[in-house]
Amino acid sequence: MRIFVYGSLRRKQGNSHWMTNAQWLGDHSQENYALYSIGHYPGAVPGEGTILGEVYRIDASTLAELDALRTKGGEYKRQLIRTPYGSAWMYVYQRPVDGLTRIASGNWLDK
C-alpha cells in the first residue's frame, strides 16, 4: 500500500522516523486541497489549492502506527487519493481551520 505525506512525516522532518521502513516512491502535488499550519505540523483540508508532498510504499504495521499517531482524537481521517504511483492514503484534517495560518504555497517546508 502507499501513503502521501505532506508535513512532519516528510524526509528530514520532525516525525520522519515513523517512515524508517517505508520506500520513497517520489514527490507528488495533490490538487483541490488547502494546507494550514497547526503549529509543529500541518493539516490539509479540501479546498482551492495544491499541496506538495511525498509518496511512500508502506506495510500494514507502519500504516497502523501512523493511524495511531494521526487519527486518535479525530484530528485526521484517512482518505484514498490518486497519485502517479497508484492510489495512496492521505490524512485529511478534520477540525475547523478558522484562525489557522494558511500555507499559500501548499508546501509545509515553506512555513
TIVO-2410 file (N, C-alpha, C; in nm, 3 decimals):
# residues 111
REC num residu      c1      c2      c3 atome chaine
REC   1      M   0.083  -0.117   0.000     N      A
REC   1      M   0.000   0.000   0.000    CA      A
REC   1      M   0.088   0.124   0.000     C      A
REC   2      R   0.026   0.239  -0.035     N      A
REC   2      R   0.101   0.363  -0.045    CA      A
REC   2      R   0.038   0.471   0.043     C      A
REC   3      I   0.120   0.569   0.078     N      A
REC   3      I   0.073   0.683   0.157    CA      A
REC   3      I   0.136   0.810   0.104     C      A
REC   4      F   0.056   0.917   0.101     N      A
REC   4      F   0.102   1.050   0.062    CA      A
REC   4      F   0.116   1.132   0.190     C      A
REC   5      V   0.236   1.182   0.216     N      A
REC   5      V   0.261   1.263   0.336    CA      A
REC   5      V   0.302   1.404   0.293     C      A
REC   6      Y   0.256   1.504   0.367     N      A
REC   6      Y   0.277   1.642   0.325    CA      A
REC   6      Y   0.334   1.731   0.435     C      A
REC   7      G   0.365   1.676   0.552     N      A
REC   7      G   0.413   1.759   0.661    CA      A
REC   7      G   0.527   1.698   0.739     C      A
REC   8      S   0.504   1.674   0.867     N      A
REC   8      S   0.611   1.630   0.957    CA      A
REC   8      S   0.659   1.488   0.930     C      A
REC   9      L   0.588   1.412   0.845     N      A
REC   9      L   0.632   1.277   0.809    CA      A
REC   9      L   0.725   1.277   0.687     C      A
REC  10      R   0.740   1.392   0.623     N      A
REC  10      R   0.830   1.401   0.507    CA      A
REC  10      R   0.975   1.385   0.549     C      A
REC  11      R   1.060   1.355   0.452     N      A
REC  11      R   1.203   1.336   0.477    CA      A
REC  11      R   1.261   1.456   0.552     C      A
REC  12      K   1.345   1.426   0.650     N      A
REC  12      K   1.417   1.526   0.729    CA      A
REC  12      K   1.326   1.617   0.811     C      A
REC  13      Q   1.204   1.573   0.837     N      A
REC  13      Q   1.112   1.650   0.920    CA      A
REC  13      Q   1.097   1.580   1.055     C      A
REC  14      G   1.031   1.645   1.149     N      A
REC  14      G   1.025   1.601   1.288    CA      A
REC  14      G   0.974   1.460   1.314     C      A
REC  15      N   0.882   1.412   1.231     N      A
REC  15      N   0.827   1.277   1.251    CA      A
REC  15      N   0.869   1.179   1.142     C      A
REC  16      S   0.973   1.213   1.067     N      A
REC  16      S   1.016   1.125   0.957    CA      A
REC  16      S   1.064   0.989   1.006     C      A
REC  17      H   1.100   0.979   1.134     N      A
REC  17      H   1.143   0.848   1.188    CA      A
REC  17      H   1.031   0.744   1.180     C      A
REC  18      W   0.906   0.787   1.171     N      A
REC  18      W   0.794   0.693   1.155    CA      A
REC  18      W   0.798   0.626   1.018     C      A
REC  19      M   0.874   0.683   0.924     N      A
REC  19      M   0.879   0.633   0.787    CA      A
REC  19      M   1.005   0.550   0.761     C      A
REC  20      T   1.074   0.509   0.864     N      A
REC  20      T   1.200   0.436   0.851    CA      A
REC  20      T   1.188   0.313   0.761     C      A
REC  21      N   1.080   0.239   0.773     N      A
REC  21      N   1.062   0.116   0.694    CA      A
REC  21      N   0.988   0.140   0.564     C      A
REC  22      A   0.962   0.265   0.530     N      A
REC  22      A   0.888   0.297   0.409    CA      A
REC  22      A   0.983   0.313   0.291     C      A
REC  23      Q   0.932   0.287   0.172     N      A
REC  23      Q   1.010   0.305   0.049    CA      A
REC  23      Q   0.960   0.431  -0.021     C      A
REC  24      W   1.047   0.531  -0.035     N      A
REC  24      W   1.011   0.655  -0.103    CA      A
REC  24      W   0.989   0.626  -0.250     C      A
REC  25      L   0.873   0.668  -0.304     N      A
REC  25      L   0.843   0.647  -0.445    CA      A
REC  25      L   0.863   0.774  -0.527     C      A
REC  26      G   0.837   0.891  -0.465     N      A
REC  26      G   0.857   1.016  -0.536    CA      A
REC  26      G   0.774   1.128  -0.480     C      A
REC  27      D   0.796   1.246  -0.535     N      A
REC  27      D   0.720   1.364  -0.495    CA      A
REC  27      D   0.586   1.366  -0.568     C      A
REC  28      H   0.491   1.439  -0.509     N      A
REC  28      H   0.358   1.447  -0.568    CA      A
REC  28      H   0.292   1.579  -0.527     C      A
REC  29      S   0.215   1.637  -0.618     N      A
REC  29      S   0.135   1.755  -0.590    CA      A
REC  29      S  -0.011   1.714  -0.597     C      A
REC  30      Q  -0.084   1.735  -0.487     N      A
REC  30      Q  -0.225   1.696  -0.480    CA      A
REC  30      Q  -0.313   1.819  -0.492     C      A
REC  31      E  -0.397   1.822  -0.596     N      A
REC  31      E  -0.483   1.936  -0.621    CA      A
REC  31      E  -0.609   1.930  -0.535     C      A
REC  32      N  -0.674   2.045  -0.524     N      A
REC  32      N  -0.801   2.062  -0.453    CA      A
REC  32      N  -0.791   2.044  -0.303     C      A
REC  33      Y  -0.677   2.083  -0.248     N      A
REC  33      Y  -0.657   2.084  -0.102    CA      A
REC  33      Y  -0.586   2.212  -0.063     C      A
REC  34      A  -0.619   2.262   0.056     N      A
REC  34      A  -0.550   2.378   0.114    CA      A
REC  34      A  -0.473   2.329   0.236     C      A
REC  35      L  -0.357   2.390   0.260     N      A
REC  35      L  -0.270   2.349   0.369    CA      A
REC  35      L  -0.265   2.458   0.476     C      A
REC  36      Y  -0.280   2.416   0.602     N      A
REC  36      Y  -0.279   2.509   0.715    CA      A
REC  36      Y  -0.175   2.465   0.818     C      A
REC  37      S  -0.116   2.564   0.885     N      A
REC  37      S  -0.022   2.535   0.993    CA      A
REC  37      S  -0.100   2.518   1.122     C      A
REC  38      I  -0.074   2.407   1.192     N      A
REC  38      I  -0.138   2.380   1.321    CA      A
REC  38      I  -0.034   2.392   1.431     C      A
REC  39      G   0.076   2.453   1.401     N      A
REC  39      G   0.184   2.466   1.498    CA      A
REC  39      G   0.307   2.392   1.450     C      A
REC  40      H   0.333   2.275   1.508     N      A
REC  40      H   0.450   2.197   1.470    CA      A
REC  40      H   0.424   2.102   1.354     C      A
REC  41      Y   0.304   2.106   1.300     N      A
REC  41      Y   0.268   2.020   1.188    CA      A
REC  41      Y   0.152   2.085   1.112     C      A
REC  42      P   0.128   2.040   0.987     N      A
REC  42      P   0.021   2.099   0.907    CA      A
REC  42      P  -0.104   2.011   0.902     C      A
REC  43      G  -0.209   2.069   0.848     N      A
REC  43      G  -0.331   1.995   0.819    CA      A
REC  43      G  -0.381   2.034   0.682     C      A
REC  44      A  -0.419   1.936   0.603     N      A
REC  44      A  -0.474   1.960   0.470    CA      A
REC  44      A  -0.624   1.940   0.474     C      A
REC  45      V  -0.696   2.032   0.411     N      A
REC  45      V  -0.842   2.023   0.404    CA      A
REC  45      V  -0.884   2.041   0.258     C      A
REC  46      P  -0.997   1.982   0.219     N      A
REC  46      P  -1.045   2.006   0.083    CA      A
REC  46      P  -1.064   2.155   0.059     C      A
REC  47      G  -1.023   2.201  -0.058     N      A
REC  47      G  -1.037   2.342  -0.091    CA      A
REC  47      G  -0.954   2.379  -0.211     C      A
REC  48      E  -0.954   2.507  -0.241     N      A
REC  48      E  -0.875   2.555  -0.355    CA      A
REC  48      E  -0.727   2.550  -0.321     C      A
REC  49      G  -0.650   2.498  -0.411     N      A
REC  49      G  -0.506   2.493  -0.392    CA      A
REC  49      G  -0.448   2.359  -0.424     C      A
REC  50      T  -0.317   2.352  -0.411     N      A
REC  50      T  -0.240   2.230  -0.435    CA      A
REC  50      T  -0.141   2.215  -0.322     C      A
REC  51      I  -0.130   2.095  -0.268     N      A
REC  51      I  -0.031   2.070  -0.163    CA      A
REC  51      I   0.078   1.979  -0.217     C      A
REC  52      L   0.199   2.001  -0.168     N      A
REC  52      L   0.315   1.926  -0.212    CA      A
REC  52      L   0.354   1.825  -0.105     C      A
REC  53      G   0.395   1.707  -0.149     N      A
REC  53      G   0.436   1.605  -0.053    CA      A
REC  53      G   0.511   1.492  -0.120     C      A
REC  54      E   0.514   1.379  -0.050     N      A
REC  54      E   0.590   1.262  -0.095    CA      A
REC  54      E   0.503   1.138  -0.084     C      A
REC  55      V   0.523   1.046  -0.176     N      A
REC  55      V   0.451   0.919  -0.175    CA      A
REC  55      V   0.548   0.808  -0.137     C      A
REC  56      Y   0.502   0.721  -0.046     N      A
REC  56      Y   0.581   0.608   0.003    CA      A
REC  56      Y   0.503   0.479  -0.010     C      A
REC  57      R   0.576   0.370  -0.026     N      A
REC  57      R   0.517   0.236  -0.013    CA      A
REC  57      R   0.540   0.196   0.132     C      A
REC  58      I   0.434   0.152   0.200     N      A
REC  58      I   0.443   0.113   0.341    CA      A
REC  58      I   0.376  -0.021   0.362     C      A
REC  59      D   0.408  -0.083   0.476     N      A
REC  59      D   0.343  -0.209   0.511    CA      A
REC  59      D   0.229  -0.182   0.610     C      A
REC  60      A   0.153  -0.286   0.640     N      A
REC  60      A   0.036  -0.273   0.726    CA      A
REC  60      A   0.071  -0.227   0.867     C      A
REC  61      S   0.184  -0.271   0.919     N      A
REC  61      S   0.220  -0.231   1.055    CA      A
REC  61      S   0.256  -0.082   1.061     C      A
REC  62      T   0.322  -0.029   0.957     N      A
REC  62      T   0.352   0.114   0.952    CA      A
REC  62      T   0.224   0.194   0.943     C      A
REC  63      L   0.128   0.148   0.861     N      A
REC  63      L   0.001   0.218   0.849    CA      A
REC  63      L  -0.072   0.219   0.984     C      A
REC  64      A  -0.070   0.109   1.056     N      A
REC  64      A  -0.134   0.102   1.187    CA      A
REC  64      A  -0.070   0.201   1.285     C      A
REC  65      E   0.063   0.212   1.281     N      A
REC  65      E   0.133   0.308   1.368    CA      A
REC  65      E   0.098   0.451   1.330     C      A
REC  66      L   0.090   0.480   1.201     N      A
REC  66      L   0.055   0.615   1.157    CA      A
REC  66      L  -0.090   0.647   1.192     C      A
REC  67      D  -0.178   0.550   1.180     N      A
REC  67      D  -0.318   0.570   1.220    CA      A
REC  67      D  -0.326   0.606   1.368     C      A
REC  68      A  -0.249   0.536   1.451     N      A
REC  68      A  -0.249   0.564   1.595    CA      A
REC  68      A  -0.198   0.706   1.622     C      A
REC  69      L  -0.100   0.749   1.545     N      A
REC  69      L  -0.042   0.882   1.560    CA      A
REC  69      L  -0.136   0.990   1.510     C      A
REC  70      R  -0.199   0.969   1.397     N      A
REC  70      R  -0.274   1.073   1.328    CA      A
REC  70      R  -0.424   1.075   1.354     C      A
REC  71      T  -0.487   0.962   1.378     N      A
REC  71      T  -0.633   0.960   1.384    CA      A
REC  71      T  -0.689   0.960   1.526     C      A
REC  72      K  -0.603   0.948   1.627     N      A
REC  72      K  -0.655   0.949   1.764    CA      A
REC  72      K  -0.717   1.085   1.794     C      A
REC  73      G  -0.827   1.083   1.860     N      A
REC  73      G  -0.896   1.206   1.892    CA      A
REC  73      G  -0.970   1.269   1.775     C      A
REC  74      G  -0.972   1.202   1.661     N      A
REC  74      G  -1.046   1.251   1.545    CA      A
REC  74      G  -0.983   1.369   1.474     C      A
REC  75      E  -0.853   1.394   1.498     N      A
REC  75      E  -0.788   1.510   1.435    CA      A
REC  75      E  -0.775   1.493   1.283     C      A
REC  76      Y  -0.746   1.372   1.238     N      A
REC  76      Y  -0.733   1.343   1.095    CA      A
REC  76      Y  -0.818   1.221   1.060     C      A
REC  77      K  -0.852   1.214   0.932     N      A
REC  77      K  -0.921   1.097   0.877    CA      A
REC  77      K  -0.845   1.055   0.753     C      A
REC  78      R  -0.825   0.925   0.740     N      A
REC  78      R  -0.753   0.874   0.623    CA      A
REC  78      R  -0.846   0.870   0.503     C      A
REC  79      Q  -0.794   0.916   0.387     N      A
REC  79      Q  -0.872   0.920   0.264    CA      A
REC  79      Q  -0.786   0.869   0.149     C      A
REC  80      L  -0.845   0.798   0.057     N      A
REC  80      L  -0.772   0.744  -0.057    CA      A
REC  80      L  -0.769   0.848  -0.170     C      A
REC  81      I  -0.650   0.872  -0.225     N      A
REC  81      I  -0.632   0.966  -0.337    CA      A
REC  81      I  -0.558   0.894  -0.450     C      A
REC  82      R  -0.561   0.958  -0.567     N      A
REC  82      R  -0.486   0.906  -0.682    CA      A
REC  82      R  -0.353   0.981  -0.693     C      A
REC  83      T  -0.247   0.904  -0.720     N      A
REC  83      T  -0.115   0.963  -0.744    CA      A
REC  83      T  -0.056   0.897  -0.868     C      A
REC  84      P   0.053   0.951  -0.923     N      A
REC  84      P   0.118   0.885  -1.036    CA      A
REC  84      P   0.173   0.747  -0.999     C      A
REC  85      Y   0.183   0.716  -0.870     N      A
REC  85      Y   0.237   0.589  -0.823    CA      A
REC  85      Y   0.128   0.490  -0.787     C      A
REC  86      G   0.004   0.527  -0.814     N      A
REC  86      G  -0.112   0.446  -0.777    CA      A
REC  86      G  -0.188   0.512  -0.663     C      A
REC  87      S  -0.295   0.449  -0.622     N      A
REC  87      S  -0.376   0.503  -0.513    CA      A
REC  87      S  -0.292   0.507  -0.385     C      A
REC  88      A  -0.315   0.610  -0.305     N      A
REC  88      A  -0.240   0.627  -0.180    CA      A
REC  88      A  -0.332   0.684  -0.073     C      A
REC  89      W  -0.304   0.650   0.050     N      A
REC  89      W  -0.376   0.709   0.162    CA      A
REC  89      W  -0.319   0.847   0.191     C      A
REC  90      M  -0.404   0.934   0.241     N      A
REC  90      M  -0.366   1.069   0.281    CA      A
REC  90      M  -0.445   1.101   0.407     C      A
REC  91      Y  -0.381   1.170   0.502     N      A
REC  91      Y  -0.451   1.213   0.623    CA      A
REC  91      Y  -0.507   1.353   0.602     C      A
REC  92      V  -0.641   1.364   0.610     N      A
REC  92      V  -0.711   1.491   0.591    CA      A
REC  92      V  -0.751   1.545   0.728     C      A
REC  93      Y  -0.721   1.671   0.752     N      A
REC  93      Y  -0.750   1.736   0.880    CA      A
REC  93      Y  -0.901   1.750   0.898     C      A
REC  94      Q  -0.952   1.719   1.017     N      A
REC  94      Q  -1.095   1.714   1.042    CA      A
REC  94      Q  -1.149   1.828   1.129     C      A
REC  95      R  -1.064   1.911   1.182     N      A
REC  95      R  -1.109   2.018   1.271    CA      A
REC  95      R  -1.121   2.150   1.195     C      A
REC  96      P  -1.193   2.248   1.251     N      A
REC  96      P  -1.205   2.378   1.184    CA      A
REC  96      P  -1.068   2.445   1.166     C      A
REC  97      V  -1.054   2.517   1.056     N      A
REC  97      V  -0.927   2.585   1.028    CA      A
REC  97      V  -0.938   2.736   1.051     C      A
REC  98      D  -1.052   2.781   1.102     N      A
REC  98      D  -1.069   2.923   1.132    CA      A
REC  98      D  -0.959   2.967   1.228     C      A
REC  99      G  -0.892   3.075   1.196     N      A
REC  99      G  -0.786   3.128   1.282    CA      A
REC  99      G  -0.650   3.066   1.258     C      A
REC 100      L  -0.642   2.960   1.178     N      A
REC 100      L  -0.513   2.899   1.147    CA      A
REC 100      L  -0.450   2.971   1.027     C      A
REC 101      T  -0.318   2.965   1.018     N      A
REC 101      T  -0.246   3.028   0.908    CA      A
REC 101      T  -0.242   2.934   0.788     C      A
REC 102      R  -0.291   2.983   0.677     N      A
REC 102      R  -0.284   2.905   0.554    CA      A
REC 102      R  -0.145   2.916   0.494     C      A
REC 103      I  -0.093   2.803   0.447     N      A
REC 103      I   0.037   2.800   0.379    CA      A
REC 103      I   0.007   2.808   0.230     C      A
REC 104      A   0.014   2.929   0.177     N      A
REC 104      A  -0.031   2.957   0.040    CA      A
REC 104      A   0.041   2.873  -0.064     C      A
REC 105      S   0.169   2.844  -0.042     N      A
REC 105      S   0.245   2.766  -0.141    CA      A
REC 105      S   0.203   2.620  -0.145     C      A
REC 106      G   0.136   2.573  -0.039     N      A
REC 106      G   0.100   2.432  -0.031    CA      A
REC 106      G   0.215   2.343   0.010     C      A
REC 107      N   0.328   2.404   0.044     N      A
REC 107      N   0.447   2.327   0.080    CA      A
REC 107      N   0.482   2.354   0.226     C      A
REC 108      W   0.470   2.253   0.311     N      A
REC 108      W   0.499   2.266   0.455    CA      A
REC 108      W   0.641   2.318   0.479     C      A
REC 109      L   0.733   2.287   0.390     N      A
REC 109      L   0.871   2.332   0.407    CA      A
REC 109      L   0.886   2.483   0.390     C      A
REC 110      D   0.783   2.549   0.336     N      A
REC 110      D   0.784   2.695   0.320    CA      A
REC 110      D   0.725   2.768   0.441     C      A
REC 111      K   0.686   2.696   0.544     N      A
REC 111      K   0.613   2.755   0.658    CA      A
REC 111      K   0.680   2.875   0.720     C      A
***
